[in-house]
């Protein structure tokens, strides 16, 4: 076996990318793991492919955006960023791929590079150094220094690891887990479990290689990936009796870790948001709980009503909210699941058992807890759903009674029943070159609404949102042909179009956003249909959008006094 | 020199009474650079002058006008100009068109490739020209082709490894040019090849002009398993070899250099073999010819070539002719 280096590692990544069968990919990576000569290298090999430059639970980010790496690469290759680099990026649909190929092709770049087979540990140190830098110039200088020591394929994956996203080689966490099991003759389920508890592929790899998976320990104050719900339309529930229903709150998902006076709050993307919600922090710090982890929802809660998400937004992202903000938009964290209690993980118990423990804890420590309902017919679902909507909530979540907490997965055990969001007819104003899978086509679109008769605007249409997906490949091809005819301007990867192509979009919600021309943004906008039958005179107007928002925000919400969506034991007056 | 567009792809020279790669009612003749659909005149009234192989291909592909052959080294003359052909290395019969007139010399490249495809007459250019009209299909520095040896090795290994593993190898390549180039490269393996019907009928022309295509026959669904198969990518959607469960596909095109193509096509192998020259060859060729003026056509990124030519001090401009994305 040849020496294990970042260079040989990246070649394995590339081979995984070029292999179609999942099993063959898993075997390729299992062999790579087996050839790691020490613990450290093994841990990094598992981390880099599955989590990126940094451990997910570390919360670290290198913040090297595609502009930073693109600018640095353009200078490195001695090419013009705007004129040459950008069209290359557009043609490939990937900044890192464009950079790698320029590094390979351009003589000025080839001359500068002197690849030297870095070890994975050396690359990790570089990631750490990058993370500590804040100015673009410093980052650029370090990137230069590193690239000089790498081959193009290393540079490509180095950049992708830095973005802490997917390496785009068709190899997700599940496959890494399978490779670990195959490499070290472990049970796949046990590897998965250890990964769930440690939240770290690196640690899991080391435990698996040393036959110590049973030592995996969950550690408090490190977030666990959230279990996610699938939409019910796509995966209909076959036997309703197997499920219980809970209201789906109009708030933000959060995980609360408590141990006595110590509290940490984590968001869906596993960021520490404790400072943003001092009210939740104080609430739990005062309850003297033993080591416990809750999954639940943060909502603005005032005068016995759950208030719209749009109000919660005013709190989100505010690091140290002032007194006024706290009074105006008080929040409540409503637990609905329990992952850890009295120092023991319970996510492997069934939902009903976890629920029992959650209720006990809620009673004892006077915590709110979501209400759960048995269901057996579509009518039950409908009645509960209507009530949830009247409370101002989004709908229902159906949860399988016998399911364990499937961290980080979106499967059939939790199903969301949501009211269909709104829809508008919009017109395509700009088409953007797609990236990744859709590289080489115009697949993202800026959609406009009409302000023709609106005195506040001079233009005819203004953007309301950007959407991609929801169309078939065939439809996309047809749209691209039409776009060719409609193009009037070109700004790098973006085309300005004659507003003619009408698209019906669907969205989950609508929010005020003063940074946009329209003053609103849509949440999760997506295509419902390309309306070849409609023209630009048929699109919705800004007043339609405003009316929709007003209706939404001023909609009467039922109080939580009768038939509430959750029970708050602090309110039980004995 | 007065240059006008005719149709989507053609050029018309009113002062010279001729057009290139597109019919114009006022032109006495149309010179055809090669037999790909986007360069071939469709009009029945067209009087086409082109190379012998191109004329044969045009006959196979339903050209209804009248055609006259002009060999490399010969020239056509009218009252205003003299026109001759230079081998373009793109596909068999492909020619660059060289025009000499009182207002100077002009080289129109059509589609070209240097170093040339081995299944062509090679590549040769005049020493110089006042005006160069060049295609620039792959006009970005991300495009730099591997050597012929490397590509041959990739093609051979894909075929033999698949066959050794018990899989039927399928090369996806378009019908005229790329398909036969692959057959020519595969011929030394001696393994039987089956080619999709639309490409098959063009193979005779290659054999006629002495390009060996090896041991091949027309695609037959029932007996195709175990042969090396060649088909355009569109055929896969129409059930080509769908009865063969153990097969591997390789997409053969310059566009295969782009990773995104892999996901879009779901193929096993991407072989970036192009019949256009790459960016670096393009700039080199422009410098070598040192024309007074370069017109760039057939490219989505004229600004990049303009930028590099201007850096070299070569005056240039974009001439908007459409590129066919399948080439």
Boltz contact constraints between the chains, C-beta under 6 A:
constraints:
  - contact:
      token1: [A, 20]
      token2: [B, 268]
      max_distance: 6.0
  - contact:
      token1: [A, 83]
      token2: [B, 307]
      max_distance: 6.0
  - contact:
      token1: [A, 84]
      token2: [B, 304]
      max_distance: 6.0
  - contact:
      token1: [A, 87]
      token2: [B, 140]
      max_distance: 6.0
  - contact:
      token1: [A, 87]
      token2: [B, 301]
      max_distance: 6.0
  - contact:
      token1: [A, 87]
      token2: [B, 304]
      max_distance: 6.0
  - contact:
      token1: [A, 88]
      token2: [B, 140]
      max_distance: 6.0
  - contact:
      token1: [A, 88]
      token2: [B, 142]
      max_distance: 6.0
  - contact:
      token1: [A, 91]
      token2: [B, 140]
      max_distance: 6.0
  - contact:
      token1: [A, 92]
      token2: [B, 258]
      max_distance: 6.0
  - contact:
      token1: [A, 93]
      token2: [B, 260]
      max_distance: 6.0
  - contact:
      token1: [A, 97]
      token2: [B, 259]
      max_distance: 6.0
  - contact:
      token1: [A, 98]
      token2: [B, 142]
      max_distance: 6.0
  - contact:
      token1: [A, 101]
      token2: [B, 142]
      max_distance: 6.0
  - contact:
      token1: [A, 102]
      token2: [B, 141]
      max_distance: 6.0
  - contact:
      token1: [A, 105]
      token2: [B, 141]
      max_distance: 6.0
  - contact:
      token1: [A, 105]
      token2: [B, 144]
      max_distance: 6.0
  - contact:
      token1: [A, 106]
      token2: [B, 141]
      max_distance: 6.0
  - contact:
      token1: [A, 437]
      token2: [B, 263]
      max_distance: 6.0
  - contact:
      token1: [A, 439]
      token2: [B, 260]
      max_distance: 6.0
  - contact:
      token1: [A, 440]
      token2: [B, 260]
      max_distance: 6.0
